[in-house]
Amino acid sequence: MTTTREWKVELFLSEEDGTTKARAVLDTGKATFTGYGTAHCSPQDVDVPEIGDELAASRAMHSLARQLMRTADRDLEAMGAGVGSPPEPGYGWPYTAP
């Protein structure tokens, strides 16, 4: 049986005095997760708002991903699966050189 679910992430960005803040909100229908990220423009750098947006948003999404992984790990452990330490450098398919 095939099922389809749709989760939407809302991403909110704000910028003030060279600091960009991002908040990513995911509502799964059973839980809500919120990730935060910031980016600061150094005084000697040219202020390019798009770069601040990209950095802050990616950091908020990364925070959200870490929360989801921790929740999945806890859920797996509750089901009796041995999770252990996450593989380095992250989760996913193992890297094999071409």
Secondary structure as UniProt FT lines:
FT   STRAND          9..16
FT   TURN            17..18
FT   STRAND          19..27
FT   STRAND          32..40
FT   TURN            43..44
FT   HELIX           49..78
FT   TURN            79..80
//
